[in-house]
């Protein structure tokens, strides 16, 4: 007979979880595994909410934490350290991806929630009081980085940082476009400016122009055009000023949207990098593939540490709204409506109370 989540492991835990098709989060009693020789047990202080959480509940992760106990063979950390865990808590450690610090592409990668541990039990994520992870998947949080701001960087931040680094779009002086001014997109602007790039925000909402230029520090703002509109304007004025000017575009949109106008904005050897997660396939015309099209999924652990160190050095912090644990269902509804600037962060330490 299968054990209940509360009986699977020796260490009792509690949090909030979506456990059925209603997608409603509610208090949840479960258990965490005992701390192994190379494991780290930690108290969750803050946990970020991303769009992946919403996707998962309806069938993006980062947690900022303080160490509680260490396995006997843990060498990189000490009790009380300020640390974080992102989207992954384990991998096979031996495949080609793992060997080059790209654990995020390991075929046996174990995600922070919704995955199965090596022992077959479920990972339950960061909406809880405590967690246990392998030492190699723990990130040091620099002392000058606030823990609440660090939480979204362990998902959105590494997604942006990894994609720009991998595709060579992190060089000072490059002109990079950002599509979708939301939780991911606003971090693109912040990291891009810290890296010395010129950033153009591309949005379907003209009313976001002041926010992009004055508050986020983008260099320019472009209202994205449907394909027919673009053709019409080209006939009228020859060519749009923005056409063929971008070295790259980071597309953060998680819904279907027209792709062809974006290809027109790229230089001949420009790169279109997809980091959003649309539910349905996107249509890309064959002739547009003379450009470079790529994708990126979070990042490896070494790269995540590099990212948080860079963010701390250059004062890159996401704009957040800190919420209580019992506000999570309202937060999910608002997230679906894009009603947040720009990331929700749950104050686990001060608002999560044990269910009776």
N, C-alpha and C positions, 0 to 999 in steps of 0.2 A: 504494500500500500504506500503510495507516494506521500511524503511528508509535506506539511503545510509550509509556506514561506517562513513562518515564525519558528519552525522546528528544524529547518534544514541545517542550520549552523549553531554553534554555541554562543555567539555574541548577539544579544538582542539589540534590535535597532527599530527606529520608527521614522516615518516621514509621510509624504503625501504621494499618491499614485493614481493614475487613470487605469482602471482594471477591467473595463468592459466597453461596449460599443457606444456608450453615452459620451465618452471622452471627458467625463467630469472627474476632476481630481478630488480625493478625499483622504482622511487619515488612514495610515496603513502600517500595521505591525509586521515586521519580518525579521530576518537575522543576517548577520555577516559572518564570513568564515573566520576562523582563528588566525592570528597573525603568524604567518610562516617565517622561515629563516630569512628570506629576502623580501618580506612584506613590510609595509608601513601602514599602521592604523592611524586615522586622523579624524578630528572633529571638523565638521563642515560649518563654516562661518557665513559664507555667501555663495549663492549659486545663480548663474546667469540663465536667462531664458532666451532661446533662439527659435527661429521658425521651424527648425528640425524637430523641436519638442512638440510643436503643434502638429506637424505631419505624423509623428509617431503616436501621439495621443488619439489622433483621428483614424487609425486603421480599420535645431539645428540642433548645451553640454557644459561648459566650464564651471569648476568649483574652486573657491579659494578657502584654504583650510589651515588648521594648526595641528602639528603632529602630537599624537597621544602616546603611542608606543611603537617600538621598532623590533623587527626580528633580530635574532642573534648575529646574523651575518650582514646586516645593513651597514654600509660604510659612508654613504654620501650625506646622511642627514643626522640630526640630533633632535631629541624631544623638545618641542617648543618652536621649531623652525616655522617660518612663514612659507607655505608651499601651496601649490595648486595642482589640480589634475584636469586635463582637457577631455577630449572625446574618446581617448583610448586608454585601456588599463592593462593590456597585455597583447602579445603577438607570439609567433612561433620562435623568434630569435635566431632562426637559421636560414631562412629563405634569402634570395638575392636582394629583395627590398630591405629586409631587416639588416643585412650586412652593410648596406650603404645608408643607414639611418633614415630609411623611409618606411617605418613601421606602419604608417597609415595606408600603405598599399600591400601589406602582408595579406595573403589569402586566408590566414587564420587569425587576423586581427580581432580582438575582443573590444567592443565598444563599451563606453561607460554605463550605458543602460540599454536594455532590449537585446542583449547578447547573452550567450551562455559561457560561463566560466569553464576552465579546464575540467572541473569536476562535474560538469553538466548542470549546475544550478545557475540561476539567472543573475545578471548584474542589474542593480536597481537604481543606479544613478545618484545624483547629488541632491535631490529634494528630500534629504534625510539628515539625521543628526550625526552619523558617523559613516565612514567608508574604509575599505581596505584595498590597497593596490600594491602591485610590484614596485620595488624601489626604482627600477629603471624608467618608470612612467610618471614619476613625481617631478614637478618643476619647482625650482627655487623662485620665490617672489622677492625682488629687491626691496630693501627697506623703504625706499622713497616712493614705491608704487602702492597706492591705497588698495586694500584687498577687494573692496566692492568694485572698483574700476578694473581690477585685474581679471575678475571672473569672466566677462565677455571676451576679453582678449584671448583666452584659452580656446575659444572656438572661432569667433569672427576675426580676431586679430591674427591668428596663425593662418587662417584661410587666405586673408589678404596678403600677408607677408610672404607666405610660401609661393603664391602664384606670381607675385612680382619678381621674386628672386629667381624662381625656376625658369621663367621666360625672359629674363634679362631686362625687365621693365623697371628696375630699381635704380637706374643710373641718373645722376643729376643732369638736368637739362632736357630730358626726354619729355615729350608731350603725350600724356596719357588721359584717355577719357574714362569716365566712370558712369555706368548705367544703373539707375535704381538708387535713389537717395534714401536708403533705410538703414537698418542696423549694420549690415555689411558695408553698404556704400559709403556711409559717413566715415567709417574707419579707413576706407580706401583713400579718401581725401586727406585724413590726418597723417597716415603713414606716407602717402605720396609727397606731401609738403615737407615732412621730416627728412625724406630721402632726396630732396632738392628737385623734384619734378614739377613740371607745369601741369595742372590738373583742370580738366574741363568736365563739369557735371552735365550729364545728358539725361534729361527728364521729360516726361510727358506733361508735367505740371508746371506751367509758367509761374505760379505763385510761390514756388520753392526757390526762386532766383535769389532773393535777398538772404534767405537762410544759407544757401550754398556759398555765396560770395562773402557776406559780412560775418556770419557766425562760424562757418566751417573753414573759411579761408581759401576756397577754390579760386582759380585764376579767371575762369570764364564759365558761362552757363549756356547750354544749347538746348532748345526745345526740340525733342526728337520728333521726327516726321514719319508718317506712314509712307509706304513706297510710292503711292500715286501722288501724294503731295510733293514728294521730292522730285519726281519726274516733271511735274507741272512747274515747280519753281525753277528747275534747271532750264526749261524751255524759255522761261521769262527772262532770267538774268544770266544765263550762260552756265554758271556754276556757283554753288554756294561757297561762301568764304571758308567754311569749315571742311569742305570735301577734300580728302587727301592730305590732311594735316596731322593726323594722329599717329604716333609710333605704336600705340597699343590701346586697347580698350579692355577694362575689367567689367564684365557683365554680371551684376549681382542679382538680377531679377529672378524671382522664384515662380513666375507665371509665364504662360505663353505670351510672346510678343514678337513683332516683326523684326527679322534679322537683317534683311537686305540693306536698309538705311544705314546700319552700323558699318557694314563693309565699305560703303561709299566714303565714309569718314576716314578710313585708314590709308596710310601711305602704301605704296606698292608692296613693301615687305612688312606691313603692319601685322600685329598679332591681336586676335580677338580671343580673350580668355574667359571661359564660362565658369563661374563659381556658384551661381544660383542653382536651385533644384526644382525646375518646373515639373509638374506632374505628368505632362504630356510631351512627346518629342517635339523639338523645334525644327522648323523648315529652313534648310540652308541650300540655296541654289548652287548647282555644281560649279558654275563659273566663278562664284565667290571664293572657291577654295584655292584660287591663286594666292590668296592671303594665307596667313597661318592661323589655324583654329585649334585651340587647346582647351583643356580643362584642368581643374585642380581640386583636390579634396583634402581639407585641413593641412596637416604637415607632420613631419616626423618629430620625435621627442627632442633631439638636439636642436633642430630648427625652432621648435617652440621655445626652448630656453633662450636661444639667440633673439627671438622676437620679443620676449618679455624684457630682456636686458636692454634691447634697443629702445623699446617703448619707455622704459624707466629713464634712460639716458636723455631721450629727446622729449620727454613730457607728453607722450602720446597716450591719451586716456579717452575712452569712449564716453559719450554723453549717456548717462544712465538715469533711470527712475527706480529708486529702491522701494521695494514693496514688502508687505508682510506675507507670511506663508498662506494665510487664509484668503488672500486676495488673488491667488494664482488663477482661479477660473475666470475671474473678471479680466485679468491680464491676458489670458489666452483669447478671449473675445475681442479685446482691444487690439491685440497683435494681428488677428485676422483682418481687422479693419485698417491696419497700419497706423493705429492711434497710439504711437509712442515715439518719443525722441530720446534715444534711439534704441536703447536696450533696457529691458526689465532685469533687475537683479533682486533676488529674494534674500532678505535678511534672515537667514536660517537661525543664527545664534540667538537673536533676540525675539523671534516671533514663532518659532516652531515649538509647540508644546506637546508633550506626550499624550497619546490618546488614552482615555480611561478604560 
